[in-house]
Amino acid sequence: MSKVHSQDPPISKRLAKNIRRNFFERLIEVVLMCSALTAVFITLAIVYILVTEAASFFSDISLFEFFTGKEWSPLFENPKYGIMPLVAGTLTTSFVALALAVPVGTIAAIYLSEFASHKTRETVKPVLELLVGVPTVVFGYFALLFVTPLLQKVMPNLPSFNMLGAGLVMGVMIIPYIASVAEDAMRAVPMNMREGSYAMGATKFQTAIRVVTPAATSGIIAAYILAISRAVGETMVVAIAAGQQPNLTFNPTEGAATITAYIVQVAMGDLPHGSVGYQSIFAAGMVLMVITLIFNILGHMTRKKFAERY
């Protein structure tokens, strides 16, 4: 009898199942936390490398010359380190790309969300998103060998390397990002808002423009932020089609180098590591990161201002 009483009572199947479930939930939480911490660590490591290398560069080159100089020629015998030509090229190509991608992507998102049938949406959206998988080097040669000759028929004086063709092709690349994210934001708008608009006598077009789009403004702005970051950070298209000669101009019909194109040019060259010319790519990368950060902060503030709560 004492043997029987000394044995522990068996654990019920439900309790054992709950213990296993809690264990796996804790394990998933730990994995997710480690993933988030890894992303933060990588970001901090990138910032650390940029800051330390850029600090070495700025110990030889003054900040005033770097930010106000109008000539960028670090590979010449008498080097100049004025970042403005690269900034001008980056902003110009990004503006041309966004001028095409923002309206086309937004219109595509409105159509897919509010007007397209289910079959059309399930066909068009995957095809549109296939553009994301095309290598950027293919887009670069597409801009150089197809778009630029096409533009030269309209503008005979257009040079072979120009920011207009590169920017337009970048815009085509960015359209899927805007269309996909903005369409998801519009479809997240509650159906009762649409039904209320229809009940008030509004047409489908009026509902899409005056009800759904304003309600999805926060998500649409998020799509624009993603597009801006993609445009500013684009490398291969501008390196191939816009040229690699720094030029302080905002005229898209001229050729110019961008920050990313210069980084590729130097990184693939034979400058010795630790030289001022080599360290200039980290200073340029720091400027690129700051530009992207500014756009993201402005976009985040705008999103908070227009955020809708249902």
ZIBEL-V755118 format. One record per residue. RES is the residue in one small letter. OMEGA is omega as a letter, one per 20 degrees, with the letter a starting at -180 (* if undefined). BURIAL is + if it has 24 or more other ideal C-beta (glycine too) atoms within 12 Angstrom, else -. Layout:
res:RES omega:OMEGA burial:BURIAL
res:RES omega:OMEGA burial:BURIAL
This chain:
res:m omega:a burial:-
res:s omega:r burial:-
res:k omega:a burial:-
res:v omega:a burial:-
res:h omega:a burial:-
res:s omega:a burial:-
res:q omega:r burial:-
res:d omega:r burial:-
res:p omega:a burial:-
res:p omega:r burial:-
res:i omega:a burial:-
res:s omega:a burial:-
res:k omega:r burial:-
res:r omega:r burial:-
res:l omega:r burial:-
res:a omega:r burial:-
res:k omega:r burial:-
res:n omega:r burial:-
res:i omega:r burial:-
res:r omega:a burial:-
res:r omega:r burial:-
res:n omega:r burial:-
res:f omega:a burial:-
res:f omega:r burial:-
res:e omega:r burial:-
res:r omega:r burial:-
res:l omega:r burial:-
res:i omega:r burial:-
res:e omega:r burial:-
res:v omega:r burial:-
res:v omega:r burial:-
res:l omega:r burial:-
res:m omega:r burial:-
res:c omega:r burial:-
res:s omega:r burial:-
res:a omega:r burial:-
res:l omega:r burial:-
res:t omega:r burial:-
res:a omega:r burial:-
res:v omega:a burial:-
res:f omega:r burial:-
res:i omega:r burial:-
res:t omega:r burial:-
res:l omega:r burial:-
res:a omega:r burial:-
res:i omega:r burial:-
res:v omega:a burial:-
res:y omega:a burial:-
res:i omega:r burial:-
res:l omega:a burial:+
res:v omega:a burial:-
res:t omega:r burial:-
res:e omega:r burial:+
res:a omega:r burial:+
res:a omega:r burial:-
res:s omega:r burial:-
res:f omega:a burial:+
res:f omega:r burial:+
res:s omega:r burial:-
res:d omega:a burial:-
res:i omega:a burial:+
res:s omega:r burial:-
res:l omega:a burial:-
res:f omega:r burial:-
res:e omega:a burial:-
res:f omega:a burial:+
res:f omega:a burial:-
res:t omega:a burial:-
res:g omega:a burial:+
res:k omega:a burial:-
res:e omega:a burial:-
res:w omega:a burial:+
res:s omega:a burial:+
res:p omega:a burial:+
res:l omega:a burial:+
res:f omega:a burial:-
res:e omega:r burial:-
res:n omega:a burial:-
res:p omega:r burial:+
res:k omega:a burial:+
res:y omega:r burial:+
res:g omega:a burial:+
res:i omega:a burial:+
res:m omega:r burial:+
res:p omega:r burial:+
res:l omega:r burial:+
res:v omega:r burial:+
res:a omega:r burial:+
res:g omega:r burial:+
res:t omega:a burial:+
res:l omega:a burial:+
res:t omega:r burial:+
res:t omega:r burial:+
res:s omega:r burial:+
res:f omega:r burial:+
res:v omega:a burial:+
res:a omega:a burial:+
res:l omega:r burial:+
res:a omega:r burial:-
res:l omega:a burial:+
res:a omega:a burial:+
res:v omega:a burial:+
res:p omega:a burial:-
res:v omega:r burial:+
res:g omega:r burial:+
res:t omega:r burial:+
res:i omega:r burial:+
res:a omega:r burial:+
res:a omega:r burial:+
res:i omega:a burial:+
res:y omega:a burial:+
res:l omega:a burial:+
res:s omega:a burial:+
res:e omega:a burial:+
res:f omega:a burial:-
res:a omega:r burial:+
res:s omega:a burial:-
res:h omega:a burial:-
res:k omega:r burial:-
res:t omega:a burial:-
res:r omega:a burial:+
res:e omega:r burial:-
res:t omega:a burial:-
res:v omega:a burial:+
res:k omega:r burial:+
res:p omega:r burial:-
res:v omega:r burial:-
res:l omega:a burial:+
res:e omega:r burial:+
res:l omega:r burial:-
res:l omega:a burial:+
res:v omega:a burial:+
res:g omega:r burial:-
res:v omega:r burial:-
res:p omega:a burial:-
res:t omega:r burial:+
res:v omega:r burial:-
res:v omega:r burial:-
res:f omega:r burial:+
res:g omega:r burial:+
res:y omega:r burial:-
res:f omega:r burial:+
res:a omega:a burial:+
res:l omega:a burial:+
res:l omega:a burial:-
res:f omega:a burial:-
res:v omega:a burial:+
res:t omega:r burial:+
res:p omega:r burial:-
res:l omega:r burial:-
res:l omega:a burial:+
res:q omega:r burial:-
res:k omega:r burial:-
res:v omega:r burial:-
res:m omega:a burial:-
res:p omega:a burial:-
res:n omega:a burial:-
res:l omega:r burial:+
res:p omega:a burial:+
res:s omega:r burial:-
res:f omega:a burial:+
res:n omega:a burial:+
res:m omega:a burial:+
res:l omega:r burial:+
res:g omega:r burial:+
res:a omega:a burial:+
res:g omega:r burial:+
res:l omega:r burial:+
res:v omega:r burial:+
res:m omega:r burial:+
res:g omega:r burial:+
res:v omega:r burial:+
res:m omega:a burial:+
res:i omega:a burial:+
res:i omega:a burial:+
res:p omega:r burial:+
res:y omega:a burial:+
res:i omega:a burial:+
res:a omega:a burial:+
res:s omega:a burial:+
res:v omega:a burial:+
res:a omega:r burial:+
res:e omega:r burial:+
res:d omega:r burial:+
res:a omega:a burial:+
res:m omega:r burial:+
res:r omega:r burial:+
res:a omega:r burial:-
res:v omega:a burial:+
res:p omega:a burial:-
res:m omega:a burial:-
res:n omega:r burial:-
res:m omega:r burial:+
res:r omega:a burial:+
res:e omega:r burial:-
res:g omega:r burial:-
res:s omega:r burial:+
res:y omega:r burial:-
res:a omega:r burial:-
res:m omega:r burial:-
res:g omega:a burial:-
res:a omega:r burial:-
res:t omega:r burial:-
res:k omega:r burial:-
res:f omega:r burial:-
res:q omega:r burial:-
res:t omega:a burial:+
res:a omega:a burial:+
res:i omega:a burial:-
res:r omega:a burial:-
res:v omega:a burial:+
res:v omega:a burial:+
res:t omega:r burial:+
res:p omega:a burial:-
res:a omega:a burial:+
res:a omega:a burial:+
res:t omega:a burial:+
res:s omega:r burial:+
res:g omega:r burial:+
res:i omega:r burial:+
res:i omega:r burial:+
res:a omega:r burial:+
res:a omega:r burial:+
res:y omega:r burial:+
res:i omega:r burial:+
res:l omega:r burial:+
res:a omega:r burial:+
res:i omega:r burial:+
res:s omega:r burial:+
res:r omega:a burial:+
res:a omega:a burial:+
res:v omega:a burial:+
res:g omega:a burial:+
res:e omega:a burial:+
res:t omega:a burial:+
res:m omega:a burial:+
res:v omega:a burial:+
res:v omega:r burial:+
res:a omega:a burial:+
res:i omega:a burial:+
res:a omega:a burial:+
res:a omega:a burial:+
res:g omega:a burial:+
res:q omega:r burial:+
res:q omega:r burial:+
res:p omega:a burial:+
res:n omega:a burial:+
res:l omega:r burial:+
res:t omega:r burial:+
res:f omega:r burial:-
res:n omega:a burial:-
res:p omega:r burial:+
res:t omega:r burial:+
res:e omega:r burial:+
res:g omega:r burial:+
res:a omega:r burial:+
res:a omega:r burial:+
res:t omega:a burial:+
res:i omega:a burial:+
res:t omega:r burial:+
res:a omega:r burial:+
res:y omega:r burial:+
res:i omega:r burial:+
res:v omega:a burial:+
res:q omega:a burial:+
res:v omega:a burial:+
res:a omega:r burial:-
res:m omega:a burial:-
res:g omega:a burial:-
res:d omega:r burial:-
res:l omega:a burial:-
res:p omega:r burial:-
res:h omega:a burial:-
res:g omega:r burial:-
res:s omega:a burial:-
res:v omega:r burial:+
res:g omega:r burial:+
res:y omega:a burial:+
res:q omega:r burial:+
res:s omega:r burial:+
res:i omega:r burial:+
res:f omega:r burial:+
res:a omega:r burial:+
res:a omega:r burial:+
res:g omega:r burial:+
res:m omega:r burial:+
res:v omega:r burial:+
res:l omega:r burial:+
res:m omega:r burial:+
res:v omega:r burial:+
res:i omega:r burial:+
res:t omega:r burial:+
res:l omega:r burial:-
res:i omega:r burial:-
res:f omega:r burial:+
res:n omega:r burial:+
res:i omega:r burial:-
res:l omega:r burial:-
res:g omega:r burial:+
res:h omega:r burial:-
res:m omega:r burial:-
res:t omega:r burial:-
res:r omega:r burial:+
res:k omega:a burial:-
res:k omega:a burial:-
res:f omega:a burial:-
res:a omega:r burial:-
res:e omega:r burial:+
res:r omega:a burial:-
res:y omega:* burial:-
